Amino acid sequence: MSSFHANYSFHPQTEWMKKREAQNPRVGLYPHWMQTTHQHAQRALEQTRGAMRKYYNRTARQQPDIKVRDLVNVNAKNFPTQQRTKKLSPRMHSQFKLLEVKKGERAFKLA
């Protein structure tokens, strides 16, 4: 006999401990519907990835291998100039020597 039964003369029963039948018989169809929807979405995403890969690879170029001590030109597009118009300023700055190349990135330290 539990202390609860000794005090209240009955055993406690809660609804959350009992297994109940679903009141709506179609509730079993929802997980199946969600799984099929998920599978359709995955297939559509794979097709989209394939199409994007195809069109990207058509125009993508291999990046040049740049090593330390190579001489490179620097694009002057984002450099401020003393001239009134950018039209008359040089497009490229003279050659610089590479001191450091970070792996996997296109970041360089120039001399």
C-alpha positions as CSV (number, residue, x, y, z in Angstrom):
1,M,0.0,0.0,0.0
2,S,1.4,3.4,-1.0
3,S,1.3,6.4,1.3
4,F,-1.1,8.1,-1.2
5,H,-3.6,5.1,-0.9
6,A,-3.3,5.3,2.9
7,N,-4.3,9.0,2.9
8,Y,-6.9,9.1,0.1
9,S,-8.2,5.5,-0.2
10,F,-7.4,5.2,-3.9
11,H,-4.4,4.9,-6.1
12,P,-3.4,7.9,-8.3
13,Q,-4.1,7.5,-11.9
14,T,-2.9,9.9,-14.5
15,E,-3.8,10.1,-18.1
16,W,-0.3,10.6,-19.4
17,M,0.7,7.1,-18.3
18,K,-2.0,5.3,-20.2
19,K,-1.8,4.4,-23.9
20,R,-4.8,5.7,-25.7
21,E,-6.2,5.1,-29.1
22,A,-6.1,8.1,-31.4
23,Q,-9.5,9.8,-31.7
24,N,-8.8,10.7,-35.3
25,P,-8.1,7.6,-37.4
26,R,-6.3,9.7,-40.1
27,V,-3.6,10.8,-37.7
28,G,-1.4,7.8,-38.8
29,L,-1.3,9.3,-42.4
30,Y,0.5,12.5,-41.3
31,P,4.0,11.0,-40.7
32,H,3.8,9.2,-44.0
33,W,2.8,12.4,-45.8
34,M,5.7,14.3,-44.1
35,Q,8.2,11.6,-45.2
36,T,7.1,11.7,-48.8
37,T,7.1,15.5,-48.9
38,H,10.6,15.5,-47.4
39,Q,11.8,13.0,-50.1
40,H,10.2,15.1,-52.9
41,A,12.0,18.2,-51.6
42,Q,15.3,16.3,-51.4
43,R,15.0,15.2,-55.0
44,A,14.1,18.7,-56.2
45,L,17.1,20.1,-54.3
46,E,19.4,17.5,-55.9
47,Q,18.1,18.4,-59.4
48,T,18.6,22.1,-58.6
49,R,22.2,21.5,-57.4
50,G,23.0,19.5,-60.5
51,A,21.7,22.3,-62.8
52,M,23.6,24.9,-60.9
53,R,26.8,22.9,-61.0
54,K,26.3,22.4,-64.8
55,Y,25.8,26.1,-65.5
56,Y,28.5,27.2,-63.1
57,N,31.2,24.8,-64.5
58,R,30.4,25.9,-68.0
59,T,31.9,29.4,-67.4
60,A,34.1,28.9,-64.3
61,R,37.9,29.3,-64.9
62,Q,40.6,27.6,-62.9
63,Q,42.4,30.1,-60.6
64,P,46.0,30.7,-61.4
65,D,48.6,29.2,-59.1
66,I,50.4,32.1,-57.4
67,K,53.5,31.4,-55.4
68,V,55.6,33.4,-53.0
69,R,58.1,35.8,-54.7
70,D,56.0,36.0,-57.9
71,L,55.5,39.4,-59.4
72,V,51.8,40.5,-59.7
73,N,49.9,43.6,-60.9
74,V,47.4,45.1,-58.5
75,N,44.0,46.3,-59.8
76,A,43.6,50.0,-59.0
77,K,39.8,49.9,-59.0
78,N,39.4,50.4,-55.2
79,F,42.4,52.6,-54.5
80,P,41.9,56.3,-53.9
81,T,43.7,58.6,-56.2
82,Q,44.7,62.3,-56.3
83,Q,43.2,62.9,-59.7
84,R,39.8,64.4,-60.1
85,T,38.4,61.7,-62.4
86,K,39.0,58.0,-62.2
87,K,38.9,57.9,-66.0
88,L,42.4,59.3,-66.2
89,S,43.9,57.3,-63.4
90,P,45.9,54.1,-64.1
91,R,44.0,50.9,-64.3
92,M,46.7,48.7,-62.8
93,H,49.5,49.6,-60.3
94,S,53.1,48.4,-61.0
95,Q,54.3,45.0,-60.2
96,F,54.6,43.9,-56.6
97,K,56.4,41.0,-55.0
98,L,54.3,38.4,-53.1
99,L,55.5,37.8,-49.5
100,E,52.9,35.5,-48.2
101,V,50.0,33.5,-49.7
102,K,47.2,32.2,-47.4
103,K,46.1,28.6,-48.3
104,G,42.6,28.2,-49.7
105,E,42.0,32.0,-49.8
106,R,42.8,34.6,-52.3
107,A,44.5,36.9,-49.8
108,F,48.1,38.0,-50.2
109,K,50.7,40.0,-48.5
110,L,52.6,42.3,-50.9
111,A,56.0,44.0,-50.7
